[in-house]
Amino acid sequence: MTEFPDGPAGTVPEDLSTVAPRLRDLRRRSGLTLETAARLVGLSPAHLSRLETNQRQPSLPMLLALARTYGTTVSDLLGETAAERDPIVRAGRTEPSEAGGWTYWTVGGAGRAMQALRVHVPQRAQGELVRVHPGEEWLYVLEGRLRLTLGAAVHVLDPGDAAHFDSLTPHRIAAAGPGGVVLLFVHTLLQSGAAELCLGDDARRRGL
């Protein structure tokens, strides 16, 4: 099971205050039970229930996993508005958001099959967190140095280096220097109706 860091159990910051009801609505709209959605994301049903009832603050990796499962974007989960199908994203119109110690800017269009982000990862922010989920990821280092762990292999990427990998491969993302690392980050979104393609026939027979 994928492990995610817990956010504080107290008041959810204003920019994340609308996430809980949207998570619940998106799950129901996808036709998923709490138990099925939790298993797809890699959480316990109790943990997902706490997210849906505003008792936990999700981290950015958790938001990414939930967005993939529900076939949407982190921007949509946060209630951010964007011009539908607008191919141009102007630099001055993107506002930074923060979750789990990462700061990110949405630099892709809404309603697409993949999401593009510009991400700043500080040193020691979730560097030991192992991620495993359906889809693909593409990373490009803009500033700083990135330590990318894919399975048992550890790679250090410098500015201009990139990586493209199957995200079912256990992976870790960490800054390799004190100033952190700035990345372009693109990932595919898992449509809930296509979950069987990732989980296989056995999962369908179990009703996942």
Disulfide bonds with the S-S distance in Angstrom:
none
